[in-house]
Amino acid sequence: MGIEWYDMIARKNGGYKNTAVFTVEGVSAEDRFEQRLIAMLPNFKSVLDAGCGHGEFTLKMSSYTPSLVGLDNSIEMIKIAKAIHEDSKVNNVLFEYASTKTELPFKDQQFDLIYNRRGPTSIINHSRILGTGGTIFGIHSGALDTVKQRLSSNGFIGIEIEEFNSAVLAFPNEIEFAKFLSEIPGNPDYTASKLRRELDIQIENNTINGRIAVREYRYI
């Protein structure tokens, strides 16, 4: 999966967001992450949102910290983020376009907190920009072994990882489920008629108590 997929989603949906209709049963790990982050942010002066997407969440979090930079490797996402920013009254946020696969345009130890909300886990390899005693805080749905390896090899200590899989996403019909699947990074367009068989397989594999549903797996 390349950056082209994220650029496409940005143009199609107006940002990195899932447009499918579903209900969340139980406590979502995404909500837990947001609540914990809000509690943490006032303790940090310079914060990086690594993988900020179209910037909506970044701007929301700006209320809780003095200085926040949103970073994304999709130029289309950053274009949307800057447009939203211009229309807002937020004055403590800056959006930057850069790839975590190359050297980042930040000073050594510029940030004391880096948070990563399903963004690129390769941000872990850029410990140079995190101050001594700084914190990296993230939520992801995959690549757990890679994250553990990167944290260890980059010298992070006090590593705590908590896994969650109790919340369930329930869909009212197969159309909304197909939209949901299609907007997961790297997935094909399951709303296309040519993928009908593949969609049927996904429905068969994601049925809970007779309903189309997906168990949410995340780790923080």
Buried (B, 14 or more C-beta within 10 A) or exposed (E): EEBEEBBEBBEEBBBBBBEBEBEEBEEBBBEBBBEBBBEBBEEBEBBBBBBBBBBBBBBEBBEBBEBBBBBBBBEBBBBBBBBBBEEEEBEEBEBBBBBBEEEBEBEEBBBBBBBBBBBBBBBBBBBEBBBEEBBBBBBBBEEBEEBEEBBEEBEBEEEEEEEBEEBBBBBEEBBBBBBBBBBEEEBEEBBEEEBEEBBEEBBEEBEEEEEBBBEBBBBB
